[in-house]
Amino acid sequence: NMASQAIPDINIDKETRQKLLEQLEVPIMNPFINKSSEWTITERLKFIFGLFTLVPIRICLMIIILGTIGILSKIGLIGVSDEDLKQPPTKGRKFLLKLFSFLARVLLFVMGVYWVSVKGKPDKRATIIVPNHVSFLDPIFMFWAAHPHFVAKSGVAEIPFLGSMFRFIQPILVDRLSPTSRSDTSDEINRRAHWKGDTSWNATCLFPEGTCTNGTSLIAFKYGAFKPGAPVQPVVIRYPFVNFDVSLVNGISGGMLILRTLCQFVVYMEVEFLPLYTPSEKEKENAALYAQNVRSEMAAALNCPTTEHTYEDVLLQIEAMKRSVPAKKMVLTKSIKSQFADLSYDDLKFQLKEFSQMDTTGNGNLSLEQFRTALGLPDSHYVTDLFNLLDVSEKGSIDFREYIAGKALISKVLTTDETIRMAFTSFDVNQDGVIELHELMNVMKYGFPDISDSDVAELFNTIDRTDKDKVNFDEFSSHIKKHPEYLSLFLAYKKESAAKTLSEESKKDI
C-alpha cells in the first residue's frame, strides 16, 4: 500500500539550494589557459620565418647538446648499480652534474633564452627548492642554477637514450600506478632532506602546484615538499611577453608550443630566489599550514592572487574543453568536495560527460526540452518540477554548476539504502528479487502514461549491465546513485499517488 509506506520529503527549499550554489566557487581567473594573443600578421610572418631558419638550426644544436649529455650519462653510469643510486652522488658524478648544468644553460640559450634576469641566489642550506611551474623551460633553468634532483614520473627513466640522463641525475621517481606511490615519494623526500653522512645530496626540486599554470595565480600546493618539516627555498618564475605565452597549459598543444617557442627571436625570463623559509614548530607539525604560508610568500613576490585550483581541475577542464563546456560554467573540485565528500573526480568527469551529451547546442546550458529528452521521458509535470528544482537562478535553463550541485544535493538527501530499497521493491512487482522489463514497463506507464515502449526498453538496458534481461538490486542501486534524478522523479510520483489514495480512502470513510 503506497499510503502506508514512509516516503522521503523531496522538497529542498530554494534557500538551501541557493546557499549551496554560492558555496560552489567559480574562479574569477583561469590559470590553465594559454594567454597568447591572436595570430596577428606579425606573428604569422615570424612563425613562417622561424620555421625555415631558426627552428632547423636550434633543433640540430639541441640534439647535439642532449646527445652529449646522454653519452656522458651512459659513461658516468658504468659500474653504477641501482643500490649505488640510492646514495648521494659521488664527487665524480657531482662534477658531471655541474657540467650538465652548464650544458643546460647552453640549451636555454639555443632555445632563445639568451639572458635571464635573476634576483637572489640558491641557498646552500636548502635541501628542498619549491618553484612555481609555468613552462617546460622551468626545470632546465633550475637544473642550471642549482643542479638539484627532481621528482618525476617513473616513465622518464625508460625514455630511449634520454633515460640514462634522467637516471644519472637521480630523480625521485613516482609510480602513479602504485597504491603506495604518495607515501613512498614522501618518505624518499624526507630521507634525502634529513640525510646524515660523509657525502650529501643536492637539493630536491619540487614544483608544489603539481602542474603548469599560466602564472596569473598560484594554485593549491601539494604537501610533499613540506611534510619533512625541513627549510625550503621558494623560487618564483615569470615569462614577460607581448604576443606569445610559453606557459604549458590548455589552449595550445605541447608540440605547437615548443615549435612556436623555437620560432621566437627571444624568450624573456625572470627568476627570483626568495630567502630560505624555516618552518615554525607549528608548521612542522602541519604540512598544510606550512604549504599555505610558503605559497603566500611566493604570491606576494609574484604580485598575484592564490586560488584553490588543484591538478584535478586541470584534468576536468581538459574534459570540459573537449566537450565545449565553457570554463566560466565550471566549479572548483575542492569546493564541490567540501560540500560532498563522497563525490570523486571520476564522478565529476562522468557528470560532465553526461551534461555535455544533454547539451546538444553546446552553449553550456540545458533547456527543459533537452533535459526531458536526455531522461527519455515524455512531457510531465514531474519532469518540469525536477527541472525547476535544479534551475536555482530561475532563468529557464540549467548550467553545469546548477546541474552538478542539484544532483549532488538530491543524492545526499534521497539516495539512502532504505529509499533505494523501497524503490526497488516497488518495481519488483512479483517480489522475486529482480526487476524484469515488463515490471519496469508497468510501473513507468503508471507514472508516465505517454512514455514509449522503446524508451522504457532503452532505460532497462542501461540499468541491466550484465545483459541477463533482469536487473538485480546492485545494478539498480548503482544506476540510481549515478542518476539520482530518476529516484527523485519516482518518489514525486509515488508521493502524489499516495496522497490520492489517502484522499480516496477519506472520501469512502465519509
Steps between C-alpha positions, in 0.01 A plus 500: 500500500663824385330704767640287778863530387720779634599712202789748546426867463649606167437870551836679523430865570642765269704664778692175556561460126607864459737479797663187360544659159668803656743270683604331176776733395531602138852637456533860383812416302605193308861395571489219244446692176790618282491879470662536157343772288319422177712411198579846371663550161827572682479175698418302186797648312724435800383139515558440127843664512601313815373167368747505211794673670514494881324167559731273291812658652366485855380140470841388367678672788252360754563146370875552532468630859257232616703236317816611682320484836357158412840355402675643808217365718549149360873525567439636849266210581754231411540280806225686688228274644143586603617475861775755431236740367324488836803675646607863442700556179875449525746784435549375145127497429458841665763638263303364205180650644667842501605444138143401413368811671729711278367318194147567629575872486633460146177316414294793631712739292443291188122513563501879511549566872814708444501662840305447820426775750594331829441647843648323801684168481462137608552455874742216572314425824183412308435128461170565320430761230140590407446707180169583338450312172422681175696351210705204382794742531468515882680173584778575249569833671477348849747228402745763382457726802504241780566158330243338729332160490141508376180309573384341175273228357660157502458478122773759433768242584374287210523771232739373231842664512387776740408241764864469604517878551198498730638199685837672543354808669330267753146637505241377747282288274124492554308192388142625476368146459638398838256534793794597724641752251415810702639370829811355328574835337447687825729259685776540241476881506521483879797258487701727274401818684627361832795304362795457735822370349843578363355607166183701451213513257446803282173676575176339382295720268121459510237704322237503778212597272536159336428640153567804282296820519507819293649698789191711573456333839645233727277195528472267801834350605554130552657421836786266399769769525379613840441174686870454593481827697835605354579858391406568138611766254211644299572609143270708279520488120344739248503522119419858392353501148303708255356252250615147580447331836736205569283355778435128455124505559175448309427689182807382306645155442839411648651452154377835370615673819856370457497586129380856559751541782782402261367756248536790747796732450532528878325355806506716811531337840511642853590295808511598864649281773318592820666473843515158663171430677551325833177351637376566851424207731133542416574486125719191545204324657254626236617458138184670369571814704866494394404471131241776531744744661774433243245547221400837649866611497536395135172665398614825660827483305313430176237761584227254410204345684467143623219268395382160621537331162656153513645261243154341471370835375752484216375156399137604535557812293664297223187286495283814498689646203461172310127517565451876437395576858608864568765544771284763671238229557745277688538474876805426711522132593616603846184701565282212378681250722471731801121464470485142371800301623393183317506666158820386327677640195367205299146595608556858386644384170203269444252777575686739270474243220132448577432874502679560170301220335179665618620841379443436131544870409835524677426834670558376856132509600222240501146588405199313639456321168866387492474383860179306434636344180817387675298329770302321231170606657187661352373843598390482863462733797736267690782579256413871499502511881841329509637739238377799702663351810838497320446843339595699810556824307151468345627597157328212320820302446755303707875555479758242607541652844125477569487152350780353708394678820137399460579137429741483792242655733225262382737209543596613851138540609336207322737218414504314828509120492150498646359725228670309219374171645146639519517609135641163392222316683239715327634404156548134598126429473516121550759539779746247355808716566547625144328749270400379155416717201124449526508603869692820424263563209188468718622737772639757254169503311318589822720802560548597134208371293643649178843339530585276205588133533835565329595769755423264789697221328797736452492597868478134601799406285700788649437368852547134405881493485527118488262467202302226671161667436469541876609782727621404846518735797870579457448608139194705596680664793808582291287667232297700751814629674631624166160633393318616816266706283310182413450422868378856555246460219383163631457629855307804376265270308467262794430780746229642274349152456502443875326836554231405247449165672460665839254749351292223347501301828389813688209548260393138555507550878274802460 
